[in-house]
Every structure is written in C-alpha cells, then in structure tokens.
Amino acid sequence: MDFKTISVREQHGYKIVEVLEKRIYLSITEIFKEELIALIEQGNLKIVVDLRRVEVINSAGLGVLILARDVLIKREGVIKLTNLQQLLSDIFSRMKLDMLFKIYKSNEEAVAEE
C-alpha cells in the first residue's frame, strides 16, 4: 500500500509510523485514519507513532489516535507515541491523553521498553 500521510519502517519488532504532515486536520484526518487502521488490519500490532513533524492536530486527528489505540488493545497490541512538540505535549497533558498513551522522547526509547 502506498501511504500519503505516513511513512512506515520496522525497528526491533515495532512498526515506526512517521507522520509526514505538519497539520492533522480536515481532509488529511480521514486519509491518516485509513492508512493507520490499514496498517493495523495487516496484522501489525506493535506501533510507534512518531509525531515529530506534527504542529497542529484537531479533535478528529486525536480521535484517530484513540481509535487506533482501542483497536490495538482489543487485539492485544500496543501503540506508543514519540517526539511530541511542546504544543502537542501540552495538549495531551491538558486533555489527560497522556494517561491513555505511553509517550516517549524518542523512537529508540519507545522500542526499548516492553
């Protein structure tokens, strides 16, 4: 599958999903959702989402991450988030999303912890 909003690579048994968009909102959100869920549907149950490029994410974009988390939990999988810019980190903290997701400073740190 050719992806438009993400690039995917393997690292220590995890799929590292780098979000290529600076803004996850409007029409991009639906494409991002389709691509992330398709990756999970292919049987990839250990996902790290690298958000280093993301500057803005709307509620629908956050909903995509929560949906992916819920799907993975039902399949006994895991999702981890990495490289959040300060604004995103603040949003996750204020909305208590840091209680739903394991958040790491780097991809290496995320894949090192089981």
LINZIJO-V549670 format. One record per helix or strand of 2 or more residues. SS is the DSSP state (helix for helix, strand for strand). FROM is the first residue (numbers start at 0). LEN is the number of residues. If there is no record, write none. Layout:
ss=(SS & SS)
from=(FROM & FROM)
len=(LEN & LEN)
//
This chain:
ss=(strand & strand & strand & helix & strand & strand & helix & strand & helix & helix & strand & helix)
from=(5 & 13 & 22 & 26 & 45 & 55 & 58 & 77 & 85 & 96 & 101 & 106)
len=(6 & 6 & 2 & 15 & 5 & 2 & 16 & 5 & 9 & 3 & 3 & 6)
//
